[in-house]
Amino acid sequence: MSFFFRWIGREVQNDRAWVAIFLASLSLGLFGFVGLESFRSALETNLRLNARNFLSADLAVSSRRQISEQELASIRSELKIKTESHLTEFFSMAASGESSRLVQVKAIDANYPLYGTLKLGSGREITKGGSGILSAAPVAWVYPELMTQLGVKVGDEIKIGNLAFRVDDTIVDDSTQTFRLAGLAPKVYFSSAHLAATGLIGFGTTSSDVHLFELEIGSDAELEPLAKALEKKFQDPNLQFASPYDRAQDSVRALEYLLDYLGLVSLVGMALAMVGLGYLIQLFLSRRLGTWSLLKTLGLTHSRAVNFLLLELALLGVLATVIVLPLSLLLLPALGSLLAELLPISVEMTLNARTVFLSMGLSLVLPILIAWPLLSPLKRLNLKQILLDRELWTGSWNPQDLLRWVPALLVFFALSVWVSHSWKIASTFLGALLVSAALVLLISRTLLARLPSLGSRWTLKQVHRRLTRAPLRFGVVVLALAFGTMLLVLLPQIRAGLRQELMSPASARLPSLFLFDIQEEQIGPVREFLAAKGAEAENVSPLIRARILTVNGKNYERGGVEKSEMQSREEEAEARFRNRGINLTVRPQLSASEELVAGQPFSGQVGEIAELSLEKKYAERLGLAIGDVLNFDIQGVEMQGKVVNLRSVKWNTFQPNFFIAFQPGFLDDAPKTWLLSVPPMSEEKKDPLQNELVAKFSNVSIVDVTRVVEKILELSQQMSGALTAMAALSVLVGLFVLATVLSTEARTRLIEWNLYKVLGARQSQVLLLFLIESLIVTLISVTLGALLGVLISFGLMFFVFEVAFIPAFGAIAIGVLFPAILSVLLGFLLGRRLTQGDSASLLAEGRL
């Protein structure tokens, strides 16, 4: 073994340039992936540390209805309670003067918060038991942005419902603040002692009744199992039990989805780096054919020779970890700054043991997995062929050779599942990557084969001959540039399409206002009021609260798949849908934002059992199909329905839409509230109408759809910025691979360049040959990459997001020009450097 290490040391010493390029390629490939995993681990650690502050309790029990005293008594009997707090959360309108805004109200008792802190603008810090000062008089603490929106200051009054509250202070830091996607309305805190006087809480009000508990427990590890045990005991989906870490994860769920997709983009960069590594390892093996033949001459068996070469690559891979980890530490603050606006807490960037071992494992395994298939042709060659033939990988591969790539693909698939937390997404991602790579290589080679027909010039023939003699080099360059271009085109294309769809969804008008919490006795007066103001009430829809009791006679179980660290995103979504109550509506026919995709429309006849219409994806998540019979509990009354059709819903229209719709005639007497939308109108008309609605119907909540869309777009812009940054890193990896291939191939062919010069070619002619070759490869690559980006974005928009595809020509142009210009410039600089000097000196340097 000591002989091996001495030999490897000499090999590395004699080939330092190749070693440096190899380490840089592997490090760049792992850079984004390991950095993201470090960030994810740091986020998870910080969430666990701050979990109680998010929940402000050891355990929270909540419901979209008022929890009965009988239920509370039963729940309390299962717990060892030290302190308890109660609050009510809901959306309402806050008004001051001629301005009004939607707010998120938190009516709290004197014990709130049990954990965490509310830091006020005056410098006060409210901790456990400190909120009692709000009960003395109708005063409120508000988020600063509400002060700006309403044009008020501390000491002024804002009206919420029927009661005027004096703004006592602002909240500058709220430890219970969750992921900002949920913060579409600023918060207002006041004492629950004044809640009744507002007149806002009545039957059907969309509110959350929340009970918080501080418990006597042995360790924090008991809390999650306790919440799960209570969920199993109390099967009503309207009752939600949350441990601190459950709430912490809920608060950053959208961020976790973003990290999943960032991880997939980073894997594209890793795939490009692995393609470059394949080229470097092929070069490594080609240049060690002499060593290989010598070892075999000395009696070394094929298997031991293979082990010797793999050991050298493995040691270099481990050495790359020394580079990757410091680079990741540098990356983490940059990631933190990109995601800072999306985080509810500040994340302390660290490297934990899991990330370190993951980095070391990948650095060790990936070079071996890539080298293993490339070693197979050597076994079939005799010593004479090894000594004379340097182009060993230009022929065809037999099925057995191709099977050697399976371990590498399985590892890459496992990484895709790891970062996306979804077997479905990982399978689609890897399949799309492989199909895209195959198409790019096939089409590019077909185009290259047609190159001589473009003309009979000597230059084109030489370029064609050079490229076809080195298919591996050609394939590596094309894949690197095409995939980099694809990412640069794909992400802006999707962002532009979603923005267009949010601002003006196809086949539907975006409303100006969305009204909810309209009581049964108010729906008539509200419609009359709007008509008097020249504003039509559209998509008027009843909302009936219910829960599913049985499906086809079997109890409808809550919980779904048991939660675990490896739970997929699809399983998480299914569990969330099962673990909550549902809202029903009554629809005689489809609205403009709906489309029938399966089954038959409602018959129009009232039979013994109601006809049901389900939203397609909701039915898929819960395993429901046409013909299924569902039994509902609607405010204590059981009602059966049979699924007769499935429909797709355009949720981005911001119209009243529901997962489950009943045919008319069955829920006429059910207790309900109403929702409606107001069609588009100018800002000059919209704001006064909203303020008059608030003054006349103080309990009705109003969403300004335009402002909501602007907030969503702002948030999506931040997410898109993070994705674009990761895509840029992948593009840089591709350009590095390109530079590696061009420089190494150019240097290995110095003798060929010199031969041209000896035969009388001028330096400018040789340089032109090099540039034409680079230009042809670049044009083929970026064109295929752009087409691939457009096709994939079309597929995502049409099949995943289900929105119209509108080409963003600016994004396409930038995605093509940026890598093309850099590639040609890189080719020019390398060609100029390599063609300078006289033939004698160049011949002397004609080696790596």
LUMGU-863233 format. One record per residue (C-alpha): residue in three letters; x, y, z. Coordinates in steps of 0.25 Angstrom, whole numbers, padded with zeros to 4 digits, always signed. Example, Ala and Ser with C-alpha at 12.3 -4.5 7.8 and 13.67 -1.06 7.14 Angstrom:
Ala+0049-0018+0031
Ser+0055-0004+0029
//
This chain:
Met+0000+0000+0000
Ser+0011+0010+0003
Phe+0016+0007-0012
Phe+0002+0012-0017
Phe+0003+0025-0008
Arg+0017+0028-0013
Trp+0013+0025-0027
Ile+0001+0034-0026
Gly+0009+0045-0020
Arg+0019+0045-0032
Glu+0007+0045-0042
Val+0001+0057-0035
Gln+0014+0064-0034
Asn+0016+0062-0049
Asp+0002+0066-0053
Arg-0001+0078-0044
Ala-0009+0086-0055
Trp-0018+0074-0057
Val-0020+0072-0042
Ala-0024+0086-0040
Ile-0034+0086-0051
Phe-0040+0073-0046
Leu-0041+0079-0032
Ala-0047+0092-0037
Ser-0058+0084-0045
Leu-0062+0075-0034
Ser-0062+0086-0024
Leu-0071+0095-0033
Gly-0080+0084-0036
Leu-0082+0081-0021
Phe-0082+0096-0017
Gly-0096+0100-0019
Phe-0102+0087-0014
Val-0094+0086-0001
Gly-0096+0101+0002
Leu-0111+0099+0001
Glu-0111+0087+0010
Ser-0103+0095+0020
Phe-0113+0106+0019
Arg-0125+0096+0020
Ser-0118+0090+0033
Ala-0116+0103+0039
Leu-0130+0107+0036
Glu-0135+0094+0043
Thr-0126+0097+0055
Asn-0131+0111+0057
Leu-0145+0107+0055
Arg-0144+0097+0066
Leu-0137+0107+0075
Asn-0148+0117+0073
Ala-0160+0108+0071
Arg-0167+0111+0084
Asn-0166+0126+0081
Phe-0173+0124+0068
Leu-0184+0116+0075
Ser-0184+0124+0088
Ala-0187+0111+0095
Asp-0183+0096+0097
Leu-0196+0092+0091
Ala-0207+0100+0083
Val-0221+0095+0080
Ser-0228+0103+0069
Ser-0241+0102+0061
Arg-0248+0110+0051
Arg-0260+0110+0060
Gln-0262+0112+0075
Ile-0256+0101+0083
Ser-0267+0096+0093
Glu-0265+0096+0108
Gln-0267+0081+0107
Glu-0256+0079+0097
Leu-0247+0088+0105
Ala-0249+0080+0118
Ser-0246+0067+0111
Ile-0233+0073+0105
Arg-0229+0078+0118
Ser-0231+0065+0125
Glu-0220+0059+0116
Leu-0210+0070+0119
Lys-0201+0075+0131
Ile-0204+0090+0130
Lys-0196+0101+0136
Thr-0201+0113+0129
Glu-0212+0115+0118
Ser-0215+0126+0109
His-0226+0129+0099
Leu-0227+0137+0087
Thr-0236+0139+0075
Glu-0230+0142+0061
Phe-0238+0147+0049
Phe-0237+0157+0037
Ser-0245+0170+0038
Met-0244+0184+0033
Ala-0237+0196+0041
Ala-0242+0210+0037
Ser-0237+0224+0040
Gly-0243+0236+0034
Glu-0245+0233+0019
Ser-0235+0221+0018
Ser-0238+0206+0021
Arg-0229+0194+0020
Leu-0230+0179+0023
Val-0223+0175+0036
Gln-0221+0162+0043
Val-0226+0164+0057
Lys-0221+0156+0069
Ala-0230+0158+0081
Ile-0221+0153+0093
Asp-0223+0151+0108
Ala-0214+0156+0119
Asn-0205+0143+0119
Tyr-0201+0145+0104
Pro-0190+0142+0100
Leu-0186+0129+0108
Tyr-0173+0129+0101
Gly-0166+0139+0092
Thr-0166+0154+0092
Leu-0173+0166+0086
Lys-0164+0178+0084
Leu-0171+0191+0084
Gly-0166+0204+0077
Ser-0166+0211+0090
Gly-0155+0201+0095
Arg-0164+0193+0104
Glu-0163+0178+0103
Ile-0176+0170+0105
Thr-0173+0156+0111
Lys-0182+0145+0118
Gly-0193+0152+0125
Gly-0190+0166+0120
Ser-0202+0168+0111
Gly-0211+0171+0122
Ile-0209+0186+0120
Leu-0218+0185+0108
Ser-0230+0181+0115
Ala-0231+0194+0123
Ala-0236+0202+0111
Pro-0239+0200+0096
Val-0224+0202+0092
Ala-0216+0194+0081
Trp-0202+0191+0077
Val-0201+0191+0062
Tyr-0190+0188+0051
Pro-0183+0200+0046
Glu-0188+0198+0032
Leu-0202+0200+0036
Met-0199+0213+0041
Thr-0193+0217+0028
Gln-0205+0211+0020
Leu-0215+0219+0029
Gly-0207+0231+0031
Val-0208+0231+0046
Lys-0198+0232+0058
Val-0197+0227+0072
Gly-0209+0233+0080
Asp-0218+0234+0068
Glu-0231+0225+0067
Ile-0234+0214+0057
Lys-0248+0208+0056
Ile-0249+0192+0056
Gly-0263+0188+0055
Asn-0272+0196+0064
Leu-0261+0200+0074
Ala-0250+0211+0072
Phe-0236+0207+0078
Arg-0225+0217+0081
Val-0212+0213+0075
Asp-0204+0211+0088
Asp-0191+0206+0081
Thr-0185+0200+0069
Ile-0179+0185+0069
Val-0165+0186+0063
Asp-0162+0171+0066
Asp-0172+0160+0067
Ser-0165+0146+0071
Thr-0178+0140+0066
Gln-0178+0145+0052
Thr-0177+0134+0042
Phe-0173+0133+0028
Arg-0177+0146+0021
Leu-0185+0140+0010
Ala-0196+0139+0021
Gly-0194+0153+0025
Leu-0202+0159+0014
Ala-0209+0168+0024
Pro-0202+0175+0036
Lys-0206+0171+0050
Val-0213+0178+0060
Tyr-0213+0173+0075
Phe-0224+0177+0085
Ser-0230+0171+0098
Ser-0240+0160+0096
Ala-0248+0167+0107
His-0252+0177+0096
Leu-0255+0167+0085
Ala-0270+0166+0088
Ala-0271+0181+0087
Thr-0266+0181+0073
Gly-0278+0173+0068
Leu-0269+0165+0059
Ile-0270+0151+0064
Gly-0283+0145+0061
Phe-0288+0132+0054
Gly-0280+0129+0042
Thr-0269+0139+0044
Thr-0256+0134+0038
Ser-0248+0133+0051
Ser-0238+0124+0058
Asp-0241+0120+0073
Val-0227+0117+0079
His-0224+0112+0092
Leu-0209+0112+0096
Phe-0203+0103+0107
Glu-0190+0103+0115
Leu-0188+0089+0120
Glu-0181+0082+0131
Ile-0172+0072+0122
Gly-0159+0064+0124
Ser-0153+0068+0111
Asp-0156+0075+0098
Ala-0156+0062+0091
Glu-0170+0059+0097
Leu-0177+0070+0090
Glu-0178+0065+0076
Pro-0183+0051+0080
Leu-0193+0058+0090
Ala-0199+0066+0078
Lys-0200+0053+0070
Ala-0207+0046+0081
Leu-0217+0056+0083
Glu-0220+0057+0068
Lys-0223+0042+0068
Lys-0232+0043+0080
Phe-0240+0055+0075
Gln-0243+0051+0061
Asp-0251+0064+0057
Pro-0242+0071+0046
Asn-0247+0084+0051
Leu-0238+0082+0063
Gln-0224+0085+0060
Phe-0213+0081+0070
Ala-0199+0087+0068
Ser-0186+0085+0075
Pro-0175+0096+0074
Tyr-0167+0090+0063
Asp-0180+0087+0055
Arg-0183+0102+0055
Ala-0169+0106+0052
Gln-0169+0097+0040
Asp-0183+0102+0035
Ser-0177+0116+0036
Val-0166+0113+0026
Arg-0173+0103+0017
Ala-0172+0112+0005
Leu-0158+0115+0008
Glu-0155+0100+0008
Tyr-0162+0098-0005
Leu-0153+0109-0011
Leu-0141+0102-0005
Asp-0145+0089-0011
Tyr-0145+0095-0025
Leu-0132+0103-0022
Gly-0126+0089-0019
Leu-0131+0083-0033
Val-0125+0095-0040
Ser-0112+0093-0032
Leu-0112+0078-0037
Val-0112+0083-0051
Gly-0099+0090-0048
Met-0094+0077-0042
Ala-0098+0070-0054
Leu-0090+0079-0063
Ala-0078+0078-0054
Met-0080+0063-0055
Val-0080+0064-0070
Gly-0067+0072-0069
Leu-0061+0061-0059
Gly-0064+0050-0069
Tyr-0056+0058-0079
Leu-0045+0060-0070
Ile-0045+0046-0065
Gln-0044+0041-0079
Leu-0032+0050-0082
Phe-0026+0045-0069
Leu-0028+0030-0073
Ser-0023+0033-0087
Arg-0010+0040-0082
Arg-0008+0028-0073
Leu-0008+0017-0083
Gly+0007+0016-0083
Thr+0006+0014-0068
Trp-0005+0004-0070
Ser+0003-0004-0080
Leu+0015-0003-0070
Leu+0007-0008-0059
Lys+0001-0020-0067
Thr+0015-0023-0072
Leu+0020-0024-0058
Gly+0009-0035-0055
Leu-0001-0026-0049
Thr-0015-0032-0051
His-0026-0023-0058
Ser-0035-0023-0045
Arg-0023-0018-0037
Ala-0019-0008-0047
Val-0033-0002-0047
Asn-0033-0002-0032
Phe-0020+0006-0033
Leu-0026+0017-0042
Leu-0039+0018-0034
Leu-0031+0020-0022
Glu-0024+0031-0028
Leu-0037+0038-0032
Ala-0044+0035-0019
Leu-0032+0042-0011
Leu-0033+0054-0021
Gly-0048+0054-0018
Val-0046+0055-0003
Leu-0036+0066-0005
Ala-0047+0074-0012
Thr-0055+0074+0001
Val-0044+0083+0007
Ile-0048+0093-0004
Val-0063+0091-0004
Leu-0066+0093+0011
Pro-0059+0107+0012
Leu-0066+0111-0001
Ser-0079+0107+0005
Leu-0076+0115+0018
Leu-0074+0127+0008
Leu-0087+0124+0001
Leu-0096+0123+0013
Pro-0096+0138+0016
Ala-0099+0141+0001
Leu-0111+0131+0002
Gly-0115+0137+0015
Ser-0115+0151+0009
Leu-0123+0146-0003
Leu-0134+0139+0006
Ala-0134+0150+0017
Glu-0147+0156+0013
Leu-0153+0142+0013
Leu-0149+0138+0027
Pro-0157+0139+0039
Ile-0144+0138+0047
Ser-0129+0141+0046
Val-0122+0129+0042
Glu-0108+0126+0048
Met-0100+0120+0036
Thr-0092+0108+0041
Leu-0087+0095+0036
Asn-0092+0083+0043
Ala-0086+0068+0043
Arg-0097+0063+0034
Thr-0093+0074+0023
Val-0078+0071+0025
Phe-0080+0055+0023
Leu-0089+0058+0011
Ser-0079+0066+0005
Met-0068+0056+0008
Gly-0076+0044+0003
Leu-0080+0051-0010
Ser-0066+0056-0013
Leu-0061+0041-0011
Val-0072+0034-0018
Leu-0075+0043-0031
Pro-0061+0042-0037
Ile-0061+0027-0035
Leu-0075+0025-0041
Ile-0072+0034-0053
Ala-0058+0026-0056
Trp-0064+0012-0054
Pro-0071+0012-0068
Leu-0059+0019-0075
Leu-0050+0007-0070
Ser-0058-0003-0077
Pro-0052-0002-0091
Leu-0038-0004-0085
Lys-0041-0018-0081
Arg-0044-0022-0095
Leu-0031-0016-0101
Asn-0018-0024-0102
Leu-0005-0018-0099
Lys-0001-0014-0113
Gln-0014-0006-0115
Ile-0013+0001-0101
Leu+0001+0005-0106
Leu-0003+0010-0120
Asp-0017+0015-0118
Arg-0020+0028-0111
Glu-0034+0029-0115
Leu-0041+0018-0107
Trp-0055+0025-0105
Thr-0059+0028-0119
Gly-0065+0015-0123
Ser-0079+0009-0119
Trp-0083+0004-0105
Asn-0089-0009-0103
Pro-0101-0011-0094
Gln-0091-0016-0083
Asp-0083-0004-0083
Leu-0096+0005-0082
Leu-0101-0003-0070
Arg-0088+0002-0063
Trp-0094+0016-0063
Val-0106+0011-0055
Pro-0100+0013-0041
Ala-0096+0028-0044
Leu-0111+0030-0049
Leu-0116+0024-0036
Val-0108+0032-0027
Phe-0112+0045-0035
Phe-0127+0040-0034
Ala-0125+0039-0019
Leu-0119+0053-0018
Ser-0131+0058-0026
Val-0141+0051-0016
Trp-0133+0057-0004
Val-0133+0071-0009
Ser-0147+0071-0014
His-0154+0062-0004
Ser-0162+0056-0015
Trp-0161+0043-0022
Lys-0170+0049-0033
Ile-0162+0062-0035
Ala-0149+0055-0035
Ser-0153+0044-0045
Thr-0158+0055-0054
Phe-0146+0064-0052
Leu-0136+0052-0055
Gly-0144+0047-0067
Ala-0145+0061-0073
Leu-0130+0063-0071
Leu-0127+0050-0078
Val-0136+0052-0089
Ser-0131+0067-0091
Ala-0117+0062-0091
Ala-0120+0051-0101
Leu-0127+0061-0110
Val-0117+0071-0110
Leu-0106+0061-0113
Leu-0114+0055-0124
Ile-0118+0068-0131
Ser-0104+0074-0130
Arg-0097+0062-0136
Thr-0108+0062-0147
Leu-0105+0077-0150
Leu-0090+0074-0149
Ala-0091+0063-0160
Arg-0098+0073-0169
Leu-0087+0083-0167
Pro-0079+0079-0180
Ser-0091+0082-0189
Leu-0091+0096-0185
Gly-0079+0099-0194
Ser-0066+0093-0199
Arg-0057+0102-0192
Trp-0044+0096-0186
Thr-0047+0103-0173
Leu-0061+0096-0171
Lys-0055+0083-0175
Gln-0044+0084-0164
Val-0054+0088-0154
His-0063+0077-0157
Arg-0051+0067-0157
Arg-0046+0072-0143
Leu-0060+0071-0137
Thr-0063+0058-0142
Arg-0050+0052-0137
Ala-0053+0056-0123
Pro-0068+0053-0120
Leu-0066+0053-0105
Arg-0060+0067-0105
Phe-0071+0072-0115
Gly-0082+0066-0106
Val-0076+0072-0093
Val-0076+0086-0099
Val-0090+0085-0105
Leu-0096+0080-0092
Ala-0089+0090-0083
Leu-0094+0102-0092
Ala-0107+0096-0095
Phe-0111+0094-0081
Gly-0106+0107-0076
Thr-0114+0114-0087
Met-0126+0106-0083
Leu-0126+0111-0069
Leu-0124+0125-0073
Val-0136+0124-0082
Leu-0145+0116-0074
Leu-0146+0123-0060
Pro-0149+0137-0066
Gln-0159+0131-0076
Ile-0167+0124-0064
Arg-0166+0137-0056
Ala-0171+0146-0067
Gly-0182+0136-0070
Leu-0187+0135-0056
Arg-0187+0150-0055
Gln-0195+0152-0067
Glu-0205+0141-0062
Leu-0206+0148-0048
Met-0208+0162-0054
Ser-0218+0158-0065
Pro-0222+0143-0064
Ala-0227+0137-0077
Ser-0242+0136-0079
Ala-0245+0143-0066
Arg-0245+0157-0061
Leu-0237+0161-0049
Pro-0247+0167-0039
Ser-0244+0180-0031
Leu-0249+0175-0018
Phe-0253+0162-0011
Leu-0263+0162+0000
Phe-0265+0151+0011
Asp-0271+0149+0024
Ile-0284+0155+0019
Gln-0295+0150+0028
Glu-0308+0143+0023
Glu-0317+0156+0026
Gln-0306+0165+0020
Ile-0305+0159+0006
Gly-0317+0166+0000
Pro-0313+0180+0006
Val-0299+0178+0001
Arg-0303+0175-0013
Glu-0313+0187-0013
Phe-0302+0196-0008
Leu-0293+0192-0019
Ala-0303+0193-0029
Ala-0306+0207-0024
Lys-0292+0211-0026
Gly-0291+0205-0040
Ala-0283+0193-0036
Glu-0289+0179-0039
Ala-0287+0168-0029
Glu-0281+0156-0037
Asn-0279+0141-0033
Val-0288+0142-0021
Ser-0285+0129-0013
Pro-0290+0123+0000
Leu-0280+0117+0009
Ile-0284+0106+0018
Arg-0275+0100+0028
Ala-0275+0084+0029
Arg-0266+0072+0031
Ile-0266+0059+0024
Leu-0271+0047+0033
Thr-0270+0035+0023
Val-0266+0032+0009
Asn-0273+0020+0002
Gly-0278+0016+0016
Lys-0264+0016+0022
Asn-0259+0026+0033
Tyr-0251+0037+0027
Glu-0238+0036+0035
Arg-0230+0049+0038
Gly-0215+0049+0038
Gly-0212+0041+0026
Val-0198+0037+0025
Glu-0190+0038+0038
Lys-0180+0049+0038
Ser-0166+0046+0037
Glu-0153+0053+0033
Met-0154+0046+0019
Gln-0168+0049+0017
Ser-0170+0054+0003
Arg-0177+0067-0001
Glu-0188+0060-0007
Glu-0191+0052+0006
Glu-0190+0065+0014
Ala-0200+0072+0005
Glu-0210+0060+0007
Ala-0208+0060+0022
Arg-0211+0075+0022
Phe-0224+0073+0014
Arg-0229+0062+0023
Asn-0226+0069+0036
Arg-0235+0081+0034
Gly-0250+0084+0032
Ile-0255+0088+0019
Asn-0264+0099+0013
Leu-0275+0096+0003
Thr-0283+0104-0006
Val-0295+0103-0015
Arg-0293+0105-0030
Pro-0304+0103-0041
Gln-0293+0103-0052
Leu-0279+0106-0054
Ser-0273+0120-0052
Ala-0264+0126-0062
Ser-0251+0122-0054
Glu-0256+0107-0055
Glu-0256+0096-0066
Leu-0262+0082-0066
Val-0251+0072-0068
Ala-0258+0059-0065
Gly-0272+0054-0062
Gln-0286+0061-0065
Pro-0291+0075-0061
Phe-0302+0075-0050
Ser-0315+0069-0055
Gly-0324+0080-0049
Gln-0333+0070-0042
Val-0333+0069-0027
Gly-0332+0054-0024
Glu-0330+0046-0011
Ile-0315+0049-0011
Ala-0308+0062-0014
Glu-0299+0063-0026
Leu-0285+0068-0024
Ser-0274+0074-0032
Leu-0260+0073-0027
Glu-0247+0081-0031
Lys-0239+0071-0039
Lys-0225+0072-0031
Tyr-0233+0072-0018
Ala-0239+0059-0022
Glu-0226+0053-0026
Arg-0219+0057-0013
Leu-0230+0050-0005
Gly-0232+0038-0014
Leu-0247+0042-0018
Ala-0253+0039-0031
Ile-0266+0040-0039
Gly-0277+0031-0032
Asp-0271+0032-0018
Val-0282+0035-0008
Leu-0278+0045+0003
Asn-0285+0047+0016
Phe-0284+0061+0023
Asp-0286+0067+0036
Ile-0292+0081+0034
Gln-0294+0088+0047
Gly-0299+0075+0054
Val-0307+0071+0042
Glu-0303+0059+0033
Met-0304+0061+0018
Gln-0300+0051+0007
Gly-0294+0054-0007
Lys-0289+0047-0019
Val-0278+0051-0027
Val-0283+0053-0042
Asn-0272+0062-0048
Leu-0258+0068-0046
Arg-0254+0082-0050
Ser-0241+0090-0051
Val-0241+0103-0044
Lys-0233+0116-0048
Trp-0229+0120-0034
Asn-0221+0132-0039
Thr-0234+0139-0043
Phe-0237+0143-0028
Gln-0251+0139-0030
Pro-0259+0131-0019
Asn-0255+0117-0022
Phe-0257+0104-0014
Phe-0252+0090-0014
Ile-0266+0084-0012
Ala-0279+0089-0019
Phe-0293+0084-0016
Gln-0304+0085-0026
Pro-0315+0094-0022
Gly-0327+0090-0014
Phe-0320+0082-0002
Leu-0313+0093+0006
Asp-0323+0104+0005
Asp-0326+0104+0020
Ala-0311+0101+0025
Pro-0305+0113+0033
Lys-0296+0120+0024
Thr-0288+0133+0021
Trp-0286+0139+0007
Leu-0275+0143-0002
Leu-0274+0152-0015
Ser-0265+0160-0024
Val-0266+0173-0030
Pro-0262+0175-0044
Pro-0250+0183-0048
Met-0251+0198-0046
Ser-0241+0210-0045
Glu-0234+0214-0033
Glu-0242+0227-0032
Lys-0254+0219-0030
Lys-0249+0207-0023
Asp-0244+0213-0010
Pro-0256+0222-0007
Leu-0265+0209-0010
Gln-0257+0201+0000
Asn-0257+0212+0011
Glu-0272+0213+0009
Leu-0274+0198+0010
Val-0266+0198+0023
Ala-0274+0209+0029
Lys-0288+0203+0026
Phe-0284+0188+0028
Ser-0273+0188+0038
Asn-0272+0173+0040
Val-0270+0170+0025
Ser-0255+0168+0021
Ile-0250+0173+0008
Val-0238+0169+0001
Asp-0232+0179-0009
Val-0228+0169-0020
Thr-0218+0178-0027
Arg-0210+0180-0014
Val-0210+0165-0011
Val-0205+0162-0025
Glu-0194+0173-0024
Lys-0190+0166-0011
Ile-0190+0152-0017
Leu-0182+0158-0029
Glu-0172+0164-0019
Leu-0170+0151-0012
Ser-0169+0143-0025
Gln-0158+0153-0030
Gln-0150+0150-0017
Met-0151+0135-0019
Ser-0148+0137-0034
Gly-0136+0145-0030
Ala-0131+0133-0022
Leu-0134+0123-0033
Thr-0127+0132-0043
Ala-0114+0133-0034
Met-0114+0118-0033
Ala-0116+0117-0048
Ala-0104+0127-0050
Leu-0096+0118-0042
Ser-0099+0106-0051
Val-0096+0115-0063
Leu-0082+0118-0057
Val-0080+0103-0055
Gly-0083+0101-0070
Leu-0074+0112-0074
Phe-0063+0106-0066
Val-0065+0093-0072
Leu-0065+0100-0086
Ala-0052+0107-0082
Thr-0046+0094-0077
Val-0049+0086-0090
Leu-0044+0097-0099
Ser-0031+0099-0092
Thr-0028+0085-0090
Glu-0032+0080-0104
Ala-0024+0092-0110
Arg-0012+0089-0103
Thr-0012+0074-0106
Arg-0013+0078-0121
Leu-0002+0088-0121
Ile+0006+0079-0131
Glu-0006+0080-0141
Trp-0006+0095-0140
Asn+0009+0095-0142
Leu+0007+0086-0154
Tyr-0002+0097-0160
Lys+0008+0107-0158
Val+0019+0099-0164
Leu+0011+0097-0176
Gly+0010+0112-0178
Ala-0002+0116-0171
Arg-0002+0129-0164
Gln-0004+0131-0149
Ser-0017+0139-0153
Gln-0022+0127-0161
Val-0020+0117-0150
Leu-0027+0126-0140
Leu-0038+0128-0150
Leu-0039+0113-0151
Phe-0040+0112-0135
Leu-0050+0123-0135
Ile-0059+0117-0146
Glu-0059+0104-0138
Ser-0063+0111-0125
Leu-0074+0119-0132
Ile-0080+0107-0139
Val-0081+0099-0126
Thr-0086+0111-0118
Leu-0097+0114-0128
Ile-0102+0100-0128
Ser-0101+0099-0113
Val-0108+0112-0109
Thr-0119+0110-0120
Leu-0122+0096-0115
Gly-0121+0101-0100
Ala-0131+0113-0103
Leu-0141+0103-0110
Leu-0140+0094-0099
Gly-0143+0105-0089
Val-0155+0110-0097
Leu-0160+0095-0098
Ile-0159+0092-0083
Ser-0165+0105-0079
Phe-0176+0103-0088
Gly-0178+0089-0082
Leu-0177+0095-0068
Met-0187+0106-0071
Phe-0197+0097-0078
Phe-0197+0084-0070
Val-0192+0089-0056
Phe-0197+0103-0054
Glu-0208+0101-0064
Val-0207+0115-0070
Ala-0205+0121-0084
Phe-0191+0121-0089
Ile-0186+0135-0094
Pro-0172+0135-0099
Ala-0163+0145-0092
Phe-0154+0149-0104
Gly-0145+0158-0096
Ala-0141+0147-0086
Ile-0139+0138-0098
Ala-0129+0148-0104
Ile-0122+0150-0091
Gly-0121+0135-0089
Val-0115+0133-0103
Leu-0106+0145-0104
Phe-0099+0144-0090
Pro-0093+0130-0091
Ala-0091+0132-0106
Ile-0082+0144-0104
Leu-0075+0139-0092
Ser-0072+0126-0100
Val-0067+0133-0113
Leu-0059+0142-0104
Leu-0053+0131-0097
Gly-0049+0123-0110
Phe-0043+0136-0115
Leu-0034+0138-0103
Leu-0030+0123-0103
Gly-0027+0123-0118
Arg-0019+0135-0118
Arg-0011+0130-0106
Leu-0008+0117-0112
Thr-0005+0122-0126
Gln+0005+0132-0122
Gly+0020+0128-0123
Asp+0029+0121-0133
Ser+0027+0107-0137
Ala+0040+0102-0130
Ser+0035+0107-0117
Leu+0021+0102-0119
Leu+0026+0088-0123
Ala+0034+0088-0111
Glu+0022+0090-0102
Gly+0013+0081-0110
Arg+0009+0073-0098
Leu+0001+0074-0085
//
